[in-house]
């Protein structure tokens, strides 16, 4: 911001997406794993009918 890289809301959106996109995706995947009771690729060991 101090370097004047931000000119409009699109620039802010781009920077936030770059910084937080991967973190948010990992958090959502972990939440889904917890809810389903198994990880994304561990379908053989699932102990639930929820898929």
VODREN-890547 format. One record per atom (N, C-alpha, C): x, y, z. Coordinates in Angstrom, 1 decimal. Example, Ala and Ser with C-alpha at 12.3 -4.5 7.8 and 13.67 -1.06 7.14 Angstrom:
2
     east    north       up
     13.2     -5.7      7.8
     12.3     -4.5      7.8
     13.2     -3.3      7.8
     12.8     -2.2      7.1
     13.7     -1.1      7.1
     12.9      0.0      7.9
END
This chain:
51
     east    north       up
      0.8     -1.2      0.0
      0.0      0.0      0.0
      0.9      1.3      0.0
      1.9      1.2      0.8
      2.8      2.4      0.9
      3.5      2.7     -0.5
      3.7      1.7     -1.3
      4.3      1.9     -2.6
      3.4      2.4     -3.7
      2.1      2.5     -3.4
      1.2      3.0     -4.3
      0.7      2.0     -5.3
      0.8      0.7     -5.0
      0.3     -0.3     -5.9
     -1.2     -0.4     -6.0
     -1.9      0.1     -5.0
     -3.4      0.0     -5.0
     -4.0      1.2     -5.7
     -4.8      1.0     -6.7
     -5.4      2.1     -7.4
     -6.9      2.1     -7.3
     -7.5      0.8     -7.1
     -8.9      0.7     -6.9
     -9.3     -0.6     -6.2
    -10.5     -0.8     -6.0
    -11.0     -2.0     -5.3
    -10.6     -3.3     -5.9
    -10.4     -3.3     -7.2
     -9.9     -4.6     -7.9
     -8.5     -4.9     -7.4
     -7.7     -3.9     -7.2
     -6.3     -4.2     -6.8
     -6.3     -4.8     -5.3
     -7.2     -4.2     -4.5
     -7.3     -4.7     -3.1
     -7.8     -6.2     -3.2
     -8.8     -6.4     -4.0
     -9.4     -7.8     -4.1
     -8.3     -8.8     -4.5
     -7.5     -8.4     -5.5
     -6.4     -9.3     -6.0
     -5.4     -9.6     -4.9
     -5.0     -8.6     -4.2
     -4.0     -8.8     -3.2
     -4.6     -9.7     -2.1
     -5.8     -9.5     -1.6
     -6.4    -10.3     -0.6
     -6.6    -11.7     -1.1
     -7.0    -11.9     -2.3
     -7.1    -13.2     -2.9
     -5.8    -14.0     -2.9
     -4.8    -13.3     -3.3
     -3.4    -13.9     -3.3
     -3.0    -14.3     -1.9
     -3.2    -13.5     -1.0
     -2.7    -13.7      0.4
     -3.5    -14.7      1.2
     -4.9    -14.7      1.0
     -5.7    -15.6      1.8
     -6.4    -16.7      1.1
     -6.3    -16.8     -0.2
     -7.0    -17.8     -1.0
     -6.6    -19.2     -0.6
     -5.3    -19.5     -0.5
     -4.8    -20.9     -0.2
     -5.2    -21.2      1.2
     -5.0    -20.3      2.1
     -5.3    -20.5      3.6
     -6.8    -20.9      3.7
     -7.6    -20.1      3.1
     -9.1    -20.4      3.2
     -9.5    -21.7      2.6
     -8.9    -22.0      1.5
     -9.2    -23.3      0.9
     -8.8    -24.5      1.8
     -7.6    -24.4      2.4
     -7.1    -25.4      3.3
     -8.1    -25.6      4.5
     -8.5    -24.4      5.0
     -9.4    -24.4      6.2
    -10.7    -25.1      5.8
    -11.3    -24.8      4.7
    -12.5    -25.4      4.3
    -12.4    -26.9      4.0
    -11.3    -27.3      3.4
    -11.1    -28.7      3.2
    -11.0    -29.5      4.5
    -10.3    -28.9      5.5
    -10.2    -29.5      6.8
    -11.5    -29.6      7.5
    -12.3    -28.6      7.4
    -13.7    -28.6      7.9
    -14.5    -29.7      7.3
    -14.4    -29.9      6.0
    -15.2    -30.9      5.3
    -14.7    -32.3      5.7
    -13.4    -32.5      5.9
    -12.8    -33.7      6.3
    -13.4    -34.1      7.7
    -13.4    -33.1      8.6
    -13.9    -33.3      9.9
    -15.4    -33.7      9.9
    -16.2    -33.0      9.1
    -17.6    -33.2      9.0
    -17.9    -34.6      8.5
    -17.2    -35.0      7.4
    -17.5    -36.3      6.8
    -16.9    -37.5      7.6
    -15.8    -37.2      8.3
    -15.2    -38.3      9.1
    -14.1    -39.0      8.3
    -13.7    -38.5      7.1
    -12.6    -39.1      6.4
    -12.0    -38.0      5.4
    -10.8    -38.2      5.0
    -10.2    -37.2      4.1
    -10.6    -37.4      2.7
    -10.3    -36.5      1.9
    -10.8    -36.4      0.5
    -10.5    -37.7     -0.3
     -9.3    -38.2     -0.2
     -8.9    -39.4     -1.0
     -8.9    -40.7     -0.2
     -9.4    -40.7      1.0
     -9.5    -41.9      1.9
    -10.9    -42.5      1.9
    -11.5    -42.7      0.8
    -12.8    -43.2      0.7
    -13.0    -44.6      1.1
    -11.9    -45.4      1.1
    -12.0    -46.8      1.5
    -12.1    -47.0      3.0
    -11.6    -46.1      3.8
    -11.6    -46.3      5.2
    -12.7    -45.5      5.9
    -13.7    -45.0      5.1
    -14.7    -44.2      5.7
    -15.7    -45.1      6.5
    -16.1    -44.5      7.6
    -17.0    -45.3      8.5
    -18.4    -44.6      8.6
    -18.8    -44.1      7.5
    -20.1    -43.3      7.4
    -20.7    -43.5      6.0
    -22.0    -43.3      6.0
    -22.7    -43.3      4.7
    -22.7    -41.9      4.1
    -22.3    -40.9      4.8
    -22.3    -39.5      4.4
    -21.1    -39.3      3.4
    -21.5    -38.9      2.2
    -20.5    -38.7      1.2
    -20.9    -37.5      0.4
END
